[in-house]
């Protein structure tokens, strides 16, 4: 690392590494106690770029290296020898400042599964009140499941499109209920997504949680402050070393009570490894002195593997043309005057949750529908023909991988290997999903809009052909998790306990998607915020919220 550490150091009670969804929420909750001081460290820039706050701006900032971690997975034979570019947020708000907004909690069985693994306090009944405490649900809100007093506004999409309506109607022909609250009693159905957008603006975790807290004198926020090493006194974490970049001087930020890692499922394990906490064999290979052996650090990594089907459209205007020329001017005017607009929608507009096979009782597929299409299936560059897209992923994949520091250089991105499609059951599910996607796109309500199958081609009929299509074009859903898994003493790869304390060390916790012991059935943003809500009570020594009866 090389740069000398400045002698002068700032000191706080709590130091939070990472200002993403978890870090912003934690900063808000911990700084509610006027008697403590809190510092949040963010490696990236402040969230001043206006494209961060305009929902459609994800096309701009989601591909801007000033605001993203441009991770790239290791090549894998399971996906035709490819590596996949996967970007995470690198600004205040983290990925909640650049991602697709969709608010999805998952199924009760997900969290009951966490508890069944020996994680006391993490059953669905016990985490439901923390989901509710975070959100300000605007619209249909069953009080058994939804909260209406939180800081994060959750709204229904007010923008309508004939292709979305036809997709939902087609899903109904397959037996899926329409326009349900998929974050309430049942997830199975189809409709328009719920999202953290209000009044035409994105409500990132920074806007919802951090900005109100920044008015408090006991909260400090430091941007361009990448944590490069955790400081220890024996087995106790005492602070972190930070640098703006590899050429900048290093500084110490000290923690009197706790260091809390909320840097995400890629950067959190990397920071632990750079600090000598992890698998002894890996650390030895990198020349990093071992401080504490925890071989699960960076292991158990999972991500949803997204596969997108694209159909060329006739007889309807799609986003491909709406986002260009005079039509884009029309949408800007609508947005500026507070009307439903293309500028204020999620990239995935409509959803469907269903099962890949009739014998599967719980839905195991999540579909994302958009009345537009992107070149090579990747958001950012629209196709030059009218198209619609239906993407999906296996909600609870079996394939697991790893995240490992590449070298002792803290500014070198880690090795990330998801091992997509390494499990035969995942391969079977992706083939079933592609067949079901084709049925949905060719349903009677949508069929009149179908010009031709663009991908997979109509000639791809057999299982092997469809699987090869997935291998060639599938990619990340940006749902990294599991690399510092929560678990009991009997779990040899558990990194944190049920209070999210790093095992065998003191004054050090992990509070982000790294701790998830199993993949949630949906987008990971909402569960990550729930984890932070519950962690705030654990850190503050508060009595947990009473379990909900639903």
VEXDREN-2710 file (C-alpha; in Angstrom, 1 decimal):
% VEXDREN-2710
k/r/px/py/pz
1/UNK/0.0/0.0/0.0
2/UNK/3.0/2.2/0.5
3/UNK/1.6/5.6/1.5
4/UNK/2.5/6.8/5.0
5/UNK/-0.4/7.2/7.4
6/UNK/-1.0/10.7/8.7
7/UNK/-0.5/11.0/12.5
8/UNK/-3.6/13.1/13.0
9/UNK/-6.8/11.0/13.1
10/UNK/-10.5/11.7/13.4
11/UNK/-12.3/9.7/16.1
12/UNK/-16.0/8.7/16.3
13/UNK/-18.1/6.3/18.2
14/UNK/-19.2/4.4/15.1
15/UNK/-17.5/4.3/11.7
16/UNK/-19.6/3.0/8.8
17/UNK/-17.7/1.9/5.7
18/UNK/-19.9/2.4/2.7
19/UNK/-22.8/4.8/2.1
20/UNK/-25.1/2.4/0.2
21/UNK/-28.6/1.3/1.1
22/UNK/-27.4/-0.2/4.4
23/UNK/-24.9/2.4/5.3
24/UNK/-27.2/5.3/4.7
25/UNK/-30.0/3.8/6.8
26/UNK/-27.6/2.8/9.6
27/UNK/-26.2/6.3/9.7
28/UNK/-29.7/7.7/10.1
29/UNK/-30.7/5.3/12.9
30/UNK/-27.4/5.5/14.9
31/UNK/-27.2/9.3/14.7
32/UNK/-30.7/9.5/16.3
33/UNK/-28.8/9.1/19.6
34/UNK/-27.5/12.6/20.2
35/UNK/-24.9/11.2/22.6
36/UNK/-22.9/9.3/20.0
37/UNK/-20.9/10.4/17.0
38/UNK/-21.1/8.6/13.6
39/UNK/-18.9/8.8/10.5
40/UNK/-19.9/7.4/7.1
41/UNK/-17.1/6.7/4.6
42/UNK/-18.0/6.6/0.9
43/UNK/-15.3/5.8/-1.7
44/UNK/-17.2/7.6/-4.4
45/UNK/-18.3/11.2/-5.1
46/UNK/-21.3/13.0/-3.7
47/UNK/-24.6/12.3/-5.4
48/UNK/-24.8/15.8/-7.1
49/UNK/-25.2/14.6/-10.6
50/UNK/-28.8/15.4/-11.6
51/UNK/-29.0/12.1/-13.6
52/UNK/-28.9/10.3/-10.3
53/UNK/-32.1/11.8/-9.2
54/UNK/-34.1/11.6/-12.5
55/UNK/-35.2/7.9/-12.7
56/UNK/-34.4/7.6/-16.4
57/UNK/-30.9/8.9/-15.7
58/UNK/-29.8/5.3/-14.8
59/UNK/-28.9/5.0/-18.5
60/UNK/-26.3/7.7/-17.9
61/UNK/-24.9/7.2/-14.4
62/UNK/-25.3/3.4/-14.4
63/UNK/-22.4/3.3/-17.0
64/UNK/-20.4/6.2/-15.7
65/UNK/-17.2/5.0/-13.9
66/UNK/-17.2/8.2/-11.7
67/UNK/-20.3/6.7/-10.0
68/UNK/-19.8/3.0/-10.3
69/UNK/-17.6/0.1/-9.3
70/UNK/-17.0/-1.5/-12.7
71/UNK/-16.6/-5.1/-11.5
72/UNK/-16.1/-7.9/-14.0
73/UNK/-16.6/-11.5/-13.3
74/UNK/-14.0/-14.2/-14.0
75/UNK/-14.5/-16.1/-17.2
76/UNK/-16.5/-19.3/-16.9
77/UNK/-17.1/-22.3/-19.2
78/UNK/-20.7/-22.4/-17.9
79/UNK/-21.4/-19.2/-19.8
80/UNK/-19.4/-19.9/-22.9
81/UNK/-16.1/-18.7/-21.5
82/UNK/-17.4/-15.1/-21.1
83/UNK/-16.9/-12.7/-18.3
84/UNK/-19.7/-10.3/-17.3
85/UNK/-19.4/-6.6/-16.5
86/UNK/-21.5/-5.8/-13.5
87/UNK/-21.6/-2.3/-12.0
88/UNK/-22.4/-1.3/-8.5
89/UNK/-23.1/2.2/-7.2
90/UNK/-20.1/4.3/-6.0
91/UNK/-21.7/7.4/-4.7
92/UNK/-23.9/8.4/-1.8
93/UNK/-26.7/6.0/-1.9
94/UNK/-24.6/3.2/-3.4
95/UNK/-26.5/1.1/-5.9
96/UNK/-29.8/2.6/-4.8
97/UNK/-28.6/5.7/-6.6
98/UNK/-28.1/4.0/-10.0
99/UNK/-30.2/0.8/-10.0
100/UNK/-33.6/-0.1/-11.2
101/UNK/-35.7/1.0/-8.1
102/UNK/-37.8/-2.2/-7.8
103/UNK/-39.0/-2.8/-4.3
104/UNK/-39.3/-6.6/-3.7
105/UNK/-39.1/-8.2/-0.3
106/UNK/-39.2/-11.9/-1.2
107/UNK/-41.1/-14.8/0.3
108/UNK/-41.7/-15.6/4.0
109/UNK/-39.9/-18.9/3.4
110/UNK/-36.7/-17.1/2.6
111/UNK/-36.4/-15.6/6.1
112/UNK/-37.8/-18.7/7.8
113/UNK/-35.0/-20.5/6.0
114/UNK/-32.5/-18.1/7.5
115/UNK/-33.8/-18.8/11.0
116/UNK/-33.9/-22.5/10.4
117/UNK/-30.1/-22.4/9.7
118/UNK/-29.6/-21.3/13.3
119/UNK/-29.9/-17.5/12.9
120/UNK/-32.1/-16.6/15.8
121/UNK/-34.3/-13.5/15.3
122/UNK/-34.4/-13.6/11.5
123/UNK/-37.6/-15.5/10.8
124/UNK/-40.2/-13.7/8.6
125/UNK/-42.4/-12.8/11.6
126/UNK/-39.4/-11.2/13.2
127/UNK/-38.1/-9.3/10.3
128/UNK/-41.5/-8.1/9.0
129/UNK/-41.7/-5.2/11.5
130/UNK/-38.3/-4.0/10.2
131/UNK/-39.5/-4.0/6.6
132/UNK/-42.5/-2.0/7.7
133/UNK/-40.5/0.5/9.7
134/UNK/-38.4/1.5/6.7
135/UNK/-41.2/2.2/4.2
136/UNK/-43.8/4.8/3.6
137/UNK/-46.1/2.8/1.4
138/UNK/-48.2/5.1/-0.8
139/UNK/-51.2/3.3/-2.3
140/UNK/-52.7/0.0/-1.3
141/UNK/-51.3/-0.9/2.1
142/UNK/-52.5/-3.9/4.1
143/UNK/-51.4/-3.0/7.6
144/UNK/-50.5/-6.6/8.4
145/UNK/-47.7/-6.4/5.8
146/UNK/-47.0/-2.7/4.9
147/UNK/-45.7/0.3/6.7
148/UNK/-46.9/3.8/6.0
149/UNK/-44.7/6.0/8.4
150/UNK/-41.2/5.2/7.2
151/UNK/-38.8/7.4/5.3
152/UNK/-38.6/5.5/2.1
153/UNK/-41.6/6.2/-0.2
154/UNK/-42.8/3.2/-2.1
155/UNK/-45.2/4.0/-4.9
156/UNK/-47.0/2.1/-7.7
157/UNK/-46.1/2.9/-11.3
158/UNK/-48.5/5.5/-12.6
159/UNK/-47.2/5.2/-16.2
160/UNK/-49.2/2.9/-18.4
161/UNK/-48.3/1.3/-21.8
162/UNK/-50.4/-1.0/-24.0
163/UNK/-47.6/-3.6/-24.2
164/UNK/-47.4/-3.8/-20.4
165/UNK/-51.1/-4.1/-20.1
166/UNK/-51.1/-6.9/-22.7
167/UNK/-48.3/-8.7/-20.9
168/UNK/-50.3/-8.6/-17.6
169/UNK/-53.4/-9.8/-19.4
170/UNK/-51.4/-12.6/-21.1
171/UNK/-50.0/-13.7/-17.7
172/UNK/-53.6/-13.8/-16.4
173/UNK/-54.4/-16.3/-19.1
174/UNK/-51.6/-18.5/-17.6
175/UNK/-53.4/-18.3/-14.2
176/UNK/-51.5/-15.4/-12.6
177/UNK/-53.5/-12.9/-10.6
178/UNK/-53.3/-9.3/-11.8
179/UNK/-52.2/-6.2/-9.9
180/UNK/-51.7/-7.9/-6.5
181/UNK/-49.5/-6.5/-3.8
182/UNK/-46.6/-8.9/-4.2
183/UNK/-45.1/-7.6/-1.0
184/UNK/-48.1/-8.7/1.0
185/UNK/-49.9/-12.0/1.4
186/UNK/-48.9/-13.6/-1.9
187/UNK/-46.1/-12.9/-4.4
188/UNK/-47.5/-15.0/-7.2
189/UNK/-49.0/-12.8/-9.9
190/UNK/-48.3/-10.1/-12.5
191/UNK/-48.7/-6.3/-12.6
192/UNK/-46.7/-3.0/-12.5
193/UNK/-43.7/-2.9/-10.2
194/UNK/-43.5/-1.0/-6.9
195/UNK/-40.5/1.3/-6.7
196/UNK/-38.8/4.1/-4.7
197/UNK/-39.9/6.9/-7.0
198/UNK/-42.1/9.8/-5.9
199/UNK/-43.2/12.9/-7.7
200/UNK/-41.0/11.9/-10.7
201/UNK/-37.8/11.7/-8.6
202/UNK/-35.6/8.8/-7.5
203/UNK/-35.5/8.3/-3.7
204/UNK/-32.2/6.7/-3.2
205/UNK/-31.1/5.6/0.3
206/UNK/-29.1/8.8/0.4
207/UNK/-32.1/11.0/-0.2
208/UNK/-34.4/9.0/2.0
209/UNK/-32.2/8.4/5.0
210/UNK/-28.8/10.1/4.8
211/UNK/-29.8/13.6/3.8
212/UNK/-32.2/14.2/6.7
213/UNK/-29.6/12.8/9.1
214/UNK/-26.8/15.1/7.7
215/UNK/-28.5/18.0/9.5
216/UNK/-27.5/16.5/12.8
217/UNK/-24.2/17.7/14.3
218/UNK/-23.2/14.2/15.4
219/UNK/-23.0/12.8/11.9
220/UNK/-20.1/13.2/9.6
221/UNK/-20.0/12.1/5.9
222/UNK/-16.7/11.7/4.1
223/UNK/-16.8/11.1/0.3
224/UNK/-13.7/10.1/-1.8
225/UNK/-12.7/8.1/1.3
226/UNK/-12.0/4.5/0.3
227/UNK/-11.3/2.2/3.2
228/UNK/-8.1/0.4/2.5
229/UNK/-7.5/-1.4/5.8
230/UNK/-9.2/-2.2/9.1
231/UNK/-7.1/-1.2/12.1
232/UNK/-6.9/-3.5/15.1
233/UNK/-5.6/-3.5/18.6
234/UNK/-5.3/-7.2/19.2
235/UNK/-8.6/-8.7/18.2
236/UNK/-10.5/-5.4/18.5
237/UNK/-11.2/-3.3/15.5
238/UNK/-10.3/0.3/16.3
239/UNK/-10.8/2.1/13.0
240/UNK/-9.9/2.1/9.3
241/UNK/-7.3/3.6/7.0
242/UNK/-8.8/5.7/4.1
243/UNK/-7.4/7.2/0.9
244/UNK/-9.0/9.2/-1.9
245/UNK/-7.0/7.3/-4.5
246/UNK/-3.8/5.3/-4.6
247/UNK/-1.7/8.5/-4.9
248/UNK/-3.4/10.3/-2.0
249/UNK/-2.1/10.4/1.5
250/UNK/-3.6/7.8/3.9
251/UNK/-5.6/8.9/6.9
252/UNK/-6.9/7.1/10.0
253/UNK/-10.6/7.2/11.0
254/UNK/-10.9/5.7/14.5
255/UNK/-13.9/4.0/16.1
256/UNK/-14.3/4.1/19.8
257/UNK/-17.2/1.6/19.8
258/UNK/-17.5/-0.2/16.4
259/UNK/-16.4/-0.4/12.8
260/UNK/-19.4/-1.4/10.7
261/UNK/-18.7/-2.8/7.2
262/UNK/-21.5/-1.8/4.7
263/UNK/-19.4/-1.8/1.5
264/UNK/-21.4/-4.5/-0.3
265/UNK/-20.9/-8.1/-1.0
266/UNK/-17.9/-7.6/-3.2
267/UNK/-16.0/-4.9/-1.3
268/UNK/-16.7/-6.0/2.2
269/UNK/-15.0/-9.4/2.0
270/UNK/-12.2/-7.8/0.0
271/UNK/-11.5/-5.3/2.8
272/UNK/-11.6/-8.1/5.4
273/UNK/-9.1/-10.1/3.4
274/UNK/-6.8/-7.1/2.9
275/UNK/-6.9/-6.6/6.6
276/UNK/-5.8/-10.2/7.3
277/UNK/-9.2/-11.7/8.0
278/UNK/-10.1/-14.6/5.8
279/UNK/-8.9/-18.0/4.5
280/UNK/-5.3/-18.5/5.5
281/UNK/-4.4/-20.1/2.2
282/UNK/-5.7/-17.1/0.2
283/UNK/-4.0/-14.6/2.4
284/UNK/-0.7/-16.5/2.3
285/UNK/-0.8/-16.6/-1.5
286/UNK/-1.3/-12.8/-1.6
287/UNK/1.5/-12.1/1.0
288/UNK/-1.0/-10.7/3.5
289/UNK/-0.2/-11.5/7.2
290/UNK/-2.9/-13.5/8.9
291/UNK/-4.7/-11.7/11.7
292/UNK/-7.8/-14.0/12.1
293/UNK/-8.7/-17.1/10.2
294/UNK/-12.2/-17.1/8.8
295/UNK/-12.3/-19.3/5.7
296/UNK/-15.9/-18.3/4.8
297/UNK/-14.9/-14.7/4.0
298/UNK/-15.7/-14.2/0.3
299/UNK/-17.2/-17.6/-0.2
300/UNK/-20.9/-18.6/-0.6
301/UNK/-21.3/-15.8/-3.2
302/UNK/-24.5/-15.7/-5.3
303/UNK/-26.1/-13.5/-7.9
304/UNK/-29.3/-13.9/-9.9
305/UNK/-28.5/-14.9/-13.4
306/UNK/-30.7/-12.8/-15.7
307/UNK/-31.7/-14.0/-19.2
308/UNK/-33.6/-11.7/-21.5
309/UNK/-35.9/-12.6/-24.4
310/UNK/-36.5/-9.9/-27.0
311/UNK/-39.3/-9.7/-29.6
312/UNK/-39.5/-7.2/-32.4
313/UNK/-42.8/-5.2/-32.1
314/UNK/-45.3/-4.0/-34.6
315/UNK/-48.4/-1.8/-34.1
316/UNK/-47.1/0.0/-30.9
317/UNK/-44.7/2.7/-30.0
318/UNK/-41.9/1.4/-27.8
319/UNK/-39.3/3.0/-25.6
320/UNK/-36.9/2.6/-28.4
321/UNK/-38.6/5.4/-30.3
322/UNK/-40.1/7.3/-27.3
323/UNK/-36.7/8.0/-25.9
324/UNK/-35.5/9.8/-29.1
325/UNK/-36.2/13.0/-30.9
326/UNK/-39.4/15.0/-30.5
327/UNK/-41.0/12.1/-28.5
328/UNK/-38.3/12.5/-25.8
329/UNK/-39.1/16.2/-25.7
330/UNK/-42.7/15.3/-25.1
331/UNK/-41.7/13.1/-22.2
332/UNK/-39.5/15.7/-20.7
333/UNK/-42.4/18.2/-20.7
334/UNK/-44.7/15.6/-19.1
335/UNK/-42.1/15.0/-16.4
336/UNK/-41.5/18.7/-15.8
337/UNK/-45.2/19.3/-15.3
338/UNK/-45.7/16.4/-12.9
339/UNK/-47.5/14.0/-15.3
340/UNK/-46.7/10.3/-15.8
341/UNK/-43.6/10.2/-18.0
342/UNK/-40.9/7.9/-19.4
343/UNK/-38.4/9.8/-17.3
344/UNK/-40.0/8.5/-14.1
345/UNK/-40.2/4.8/-14.7
346/UNK/-38.2/1.8/-13.7
347/UNK/-36.2/0.0/-16.5
348/UNK/-38.3/-3.1/-15.6
349/UNK/-41.9/-1.8/-15.7
350/UNK/-44.0/-4.9/-15.2
351/UNK/-43.4/-8.1/-13.2
352/UNK/-44.6/-11.6/-13.0
353/UNK/-43.8/-14.1/-10.3
354/UNK/-44.6/-17.7/-11.1
355/UNK/-43.3/-21.3/-11.0
356/UNK/-41.1/-22.9/-13.7
357/UNK/-43.0/-26.2/-13.4
358/UNK/-46.4/-27.3/-12.2
359/UNK/-44.9/-29.4/-9.4
360/UNK/-43.2/-26.5/-7.8
361/UNK/-45.5/-25.0/-5.2
362/UNK/-43.6/-21.7/-4.5
363/UNK/-42.8/-19.5/-7.4
364/UNK/-39.2/-19.8/-8.4
365/UNK/-39.1/-17.3/-11.3
366/UNK/-39.2/-13.6/-11.4
367/UNK/-40.0/-11.9/-14.8
368/UNK/-39.2/-8.3/-15.7
369/UNK/-41.1/-6.8/-18.6
370/UNK/-40.2/-3.7/-20.5
371/UNK/-41.9/-2.1/-23.6
372/UNK/-38.4/-1.5/-25.0
373/UNK/-35.2/-3.4/-25.8
374/UNK/-31.5/-2.8/-25.5
375/UNK/-28.6/-3.8/-27.9
376/UNK/-27.3/-7.2/-26.9
377/UNK/-29.8/-7.2/-24.0
378/UNK/-27.8/-4.8/-21.9
379/UNK/-29.4/-1.7/-20.5
380/UNK/-27.8/1.5/-21.8
381/UNK/-28.1/1.5/-25.6
382/UNK/-31.5/1.1/-27.1
383/UNK/-32.1/-1.1/-30.2
384/UNK/-32.8/0.8/-33.5
385/UNK/-35.9/-1.3/-34.0
386/UNK/-39.1/-1.4/-32.0
387/UNK/-38.8/-4.1/-29.4
388/UNK/-40.0/-5.4/-26.1
389/UNK/-38.0/-7.4/-23.5
390/UNK/-38.9/-10.1/-21.0
391/UNK/-36.1/-11.0/-18.6
392/UNK/-36.1/-13.5/-15.8
393/UNK/-34.0/-15.3/-13.3
394/UNK/-34.2/-18.3/-11.0
395/UNK/-35.1/-16.8/-7.6
396/UNK/-33.2/-19.3/-5.4
397/UNK/-30.2/-20.5/-7.5
398/UNK/-28.0/-23.4/-6.3
399/UNK/-24.8/-22.2/-8.0
400/UNK/-22.4/-20.5/-5.7
401/UNK/-19.0/-18.8/-6.2
402/UNK/-16.6/-16.5/-4.5
403/UNK/-15.1/-13.0/-4.1
404/UNK/-11.4/-12.8/-3.5
405/UNK/-8.8/-10.0/-3.3
406/UNK/-6.7/-10.0/-6.4
407/UNK/-3.6/-8.6/-4.7
408/UNK/-2.5/-6.5/-1.7
409/UNK/-3.4/-3.3/-3.7
410/UNK/-6.6/-2.0/-2.2
411/UNK/-7.4/-0.2/-5.4
412/UNK/-7.4/-3.3/-7.6
413/UNK/-10.9/-4.7/-8.0
414/UNK/-11.4/-8.2/-6.6
415/UNK/-11.8/-11.5/-8.4
416/UNK/-15.5/-12.3/-8.7
417/UNK/-16.6/-15.7/-9.8
418/UNK/-20.4/-16.3/-9.5
419/UNK/-20.2/-19.8/-11.2
420/UNK/-23.5/-19.1/-13.0
421/UNK/-25.2/-22.2/-14.2
422/UNK/-22.7/-24.5/-12.6
423/UNK/-25.6/-26.5/-10.9
424/UNK/-27.7/-28.8/-13.2
425/UNK/-30.9/-27.7/-11.5
426/UNK/-30.2/-24.1/-12.4
427/UNK/-29.6/-25.1/-16.0
428/UNK/-33.0/-26.9/-16.1
429/UNK/-34.7/-23.9/-14.6
430/UNK/-33.3/-21.5/-17.1
431/UNK/-34.5/-23.6/-20.0
432/UNK/-38.0/-23.9/-18.4
433/UNK/-37.9/-20.1/-17.9
434/UNK/-37.0/-19.4/-21.5
435/UNK/-39.9/-21.6/-22.7
436/UNK/-42.3/-19.8/-20.3
437/UNK/-41.0/-16.4/-21.5
438/UNK/-41.8/-17.4/-25.0
439/UNK/-45.3/-18.5/-24.0
440/UNK/-45.9/-15.2/-22.3
441/UNK/-44.6/-13.1/-25.2
442/UNK/-46.7/-15.1/-27.6
443/UNK/-49.9/-15.0/-25.4
444/UNK/-53.1/-13.9/-27.2
445/UNK/-53.1/-10.3/-25.8
446/UNK/-49.4/-9.8/-26.9
447/UNK/-49.4/-11.8/-30.1
448/UNK/-50.8/-9.0/-32.3
449/UNK/-47.8/-6.9/-31.4
450/UNK/-45.2/-9.6/-32.2
451/UNK/-43.3/-9.1/-35.4
452/UNK/-40.6/-11.7/-34.9
453/UNK/-38.5/-13.3/-32.2
454/UNK/-35.2/-11.5/-32.0
455/UNK/-33.6/-13.5/-29.2
456/UNK/-33.7/-16.4/-28.6
457/UNK/-34.4/-17.0/-32.3
458/UNK/-37.5/-18.8/-33.2
459/UNK/-35.4/-21.7/-34.5
460/UNK/-34.1/-22.4/-30.9
461/UNK/-36.4/-25.1/-29.9
462/UNK/-34.5/-27.9/-28.1
463/UNK/-33.3/-27.8/-24.5
464/UNK/-29.7/-27.7/-25.5
465/UNK/-30.3/-24.8/-27.9
466/UNK/-32.1/-22.8/-25.3
467/UNK/-29.5/-23.4/-22.7
468/UNK/-26.8/-22.3/-25.1
469/UNK/-28.7/-19.1/-25.7
470/UNK/-28.7/-18.5/-22.0
471/UNK/-25.0/-19.2/-21.8
472/UNK/-24.2/-16.8/-24.7
473/UNK/-26.3/-13.8/-23.5
474/UNK/-27.3/-14.2/-19.8
475/UNK/-25.7/-11.9/-17.3
476/UNK/-25.9/-10.3/-13.9
477/UNK/-29.1/-9.0/-12.1
478/UNK/-26.8/-7.0/-9.8
479/UNK/-27.9/-9.0/-6.8
480/UNK/-24.6/-9.8/-5.1
481/UNK/-25.0/-11.5/-1.7
482/UNK/-23.7/-14.1/0.8
483/UNK/-20.0/-13.4/1.0
484/UNK/-19.9/-12.9/4.8
485/UNK/-22.7/-15.4/5.6
486/UNK/-24.5/-15.2/8.9
487/UNK/-24.6/-18.5/10.7
488/UNK/-24.2/-20.4/14.0
489/UNK/-21.0/-21.7/15.5
490/UNK/-21.7/-25.1/13.9
491/UNK/-21.4/-23.5/10.4
492/UNK/-17.7/-23.6/9.5
493/UNK/-18.1/-21.0/6.7
494/UNK/-20.2/-18.5/8.8
495/UNK/-18.5/-15.1/9.0
496/UNK/-20.9/-13.3/11.3
497/UNK/-23.2/-14.4/14.1
498/UNK/-27.0/-13.6/14.3
499/UNK/-26.1/-10.2/15.7
500/UNK/-23.9/-9.6/12.6
501/UNK/-20.7/-9.5/14.7
502/UNK/-17.6/-10.9/12.9
503/UNK/-16.8/-14.2/14.6
504/UNK/-13.7/-14.2/16.9
505/UNK/-13.2/-10.4/16.7
506/UNK/-14.5/-7.5/18.7
507/UNK/-15.9/-4.1/17.6
508/UNK/-16.5/-5.3/14.1
509/UNK/-19.8/-6.0/12.3
510/UNK/-21.0/-6.5/8.7
511/UNK/-24.3/-4.9/7.8
512/UNK/-25.1/-5.4/4.1
513/UNK/-26.1/-8.1/1.6
514/UNK/-22.9/-10.0/2.4
515/UNK/-24.5/-11.5/5.5
516/UNK/-27.5/-13.1/3.8
517/UNK/-27.4/-16.8/4.4
518/UNK/-29.7/-17.5/1.5
519/UNK/-30.9/-15.7/-1.6
520/UNK/-34.1/-13.8/-1.2
521/UNK/-36.8/-14.3/-3.7
522/UNK/-36.5/-11.1/-5.6
523/UNK/-34.4/-7.9/-5.8
524/UNK/-32.0/-7.5/-2.9
525/UNK/-32.4/-3.8/-2.2
526/UNK/-35.4/-4.1/0.2
527/UNK/-33.9/-7.0/2.2
528/UNK/-30.6/-5.1/2.6
529/UNK/-32.5/-2.1/4.1
530/UNK/-34.4/-4.5/6.4
531/UNK/-31.0/-5.9/7.6
532/UNK/-29.8/-2.4/8.3
533/UNK/-33.0/-1.6/10.3
534/UNK/-32.6/-4.6/12.4
535/UNK/-28.9/-4.1/12.8
536/UNK/-29.5/-0.6/14.1
537/UNK/-31.4/-2.0/17.1
538/UNK/-28.8/-4.7/17.7
539/UNK/-26.0/-2.1/17.7
540/UNK/-27.9/0.2/20.0
541/UNK/-28.8/-2.6/22.4
542/UNK/-32.5/-2.0/21.9
543/UNK/-35.2/-4.6/22.4
544/UNK/-36.1/-6.1/19.1
545/UNK/-39.4/-5.1/17.6
546/UNK/-42.2/-7.6/18.4
547/UNK/-42.8/-10.3/15.8
548/UNK/-45.8/-9.6/13.5
549/UNK/-48.8/-11.9/13.3
550/UNK/-49.9/-12.0/9.7
END
